[in-house]
């Protein structure tokens, strides 16, 4: 139950935070969520990783659909991955997931160190 709550809270805080603040707010949101909802370090990492993988991947997919893949094809060509926007969306989700996962795991280690 804690895992699901942490996943949802991380995704919501990250979404709201990124509307008003820089992109790295996702790390702060995952960190705060992991401090408030105590879990083992690997579960905290997994909750932060999955929440932001789905959030960033979903938002990248939504943006890609809305502009008929024009932007993602151009960016994927610039990155040297060909005309494949799917890989770009997966890389975007993976980067967001890693940032959120490591931030949540850091908070879990900090919390277990304090007690």
C-alpha positions in Angstrom: 0.0 0.0 0.0 2.8 2.4 0.9 4.4 1.7 -2.5 1.3 2.7 -4.4 0.8 5.8 -2.4 4.5 6.8 -2.8 4.2 6.2 -6.5 1.1 8.4 -6.9 2.3 11.2 -4.6 5.7 11.3 -6.4 4.0 11.6 -9.8 1.6 14.2 -8.6 4.1 16.4 -6.8 6.5 16.1 -9.8 3.8 17.1 -12.3 2.6 20.1 -10.2 6.2 21.1 -9.4 7.3 21.1 -13.0 4.5 23.3 -14.0 6.0 26.2 -12.0 9.6 25.3 -11.4 12.6 23.9 -13.3 12.7 20.2 -14.5 14.9 19.1 -11.6 12.0 19.6 -9.2 11.2 16.0 -9.9 14.2 15.0 -7.7 12.9 17.2 -4.9 9.4 15.7 -5.2 10.7 12.2 -5.1 13.0 13.0 -2.2 10.3 14.6 -0.1 7.9 11.8 -0.8 10.5 9.2 0.2 11.2 11.1 3.4 7.5 11.2 4.3 6.6 7.6 3.3 9.3 5.4 4.8 10.2 2.3 2.7 13.3 0.2 2.2 15.8 1.8 -0.1 15.1 -0.5 -3.1 11.3 0.0 -2.8 11.8 3.8 -2.6 14.0 3.7 -5.7 11.5 1.6 -7.5 8.6 3.9 -6.6 10.4 7.0 -7.7 11.7 5.3 -10.8 8.3 3.9 -12.0 6.5 7.1 -11.1 8.8 9.3 -13.1 9.3 6.8 -15.9 5.5 6.7 -16.5 5.1 10.5 -16.0 7.9 11.7 -18.3 7.3 8.9 -20.8 3.6 9.6 -20.8 4.1 13.4 -21.2 6.7 12.9 -24.0 4.3 10.5 -25.8 1.4 13.0 -25.4 3.5 15.8 -26.8 4.6 13.6 -29.6 1.1 12.7 -30.5 -0.1 16.3 -30.3 2.5 17.6 -32.9 2.4 14.6 -35.2 5.9 13.5 -34.3 7.5 16.5 -36.0 9.5 17.6 -33.0 10.6 14.2 -31.8 11.7 13.1 -35.3 13.9 16.2 -35.6 15.3 15.8 -32.1 16.0 12.1 -32.6 17.9 13.0 -35.9 20.0 15.5 -33.9 20.8 12.9 -31.3 21.8 10.4 -34.0 19.2 7.7 -33.3 17.5 8.0 -36.7 13.9 8.8 -37.4 12.7 6.8 -34.4 10.7 8.9 -31.9 9.9 5.8 -29.8 13.5 5.5 -28.7 13.5 9.2 -27.8 10.4 8.8 -25.7 11.9 5.8 -23.9 15.2 7.6 -23.2 13.2 10.6 -21.8 11.3 8.3 -19.5 14.4 6.5 -18.5 16.2 9.7 -17.6 13.3 10.9 -15.5 13.0 7.6 -13.8 16.7 7.4 -12.9 16.6 11.0 -11.4 13.5 10.2 -9.4 14.7 6.8 -8.3 18.0 8.0 -7.0 16.5 10.9 -5.3 14.0 8.7 -3.5 16.7 6.1 -2.6 18.8 9.0 -1.2 16.0 10.1 1.1 15.4 6.5 2.2 19.1 6.2 3.2 18.9 9.5 5.0 15.9 8.5 6.9 17.3 5.1 7.9 20.5 6.8 9.0 18.7 9.2 11.3 16.8 6.5 13.2 
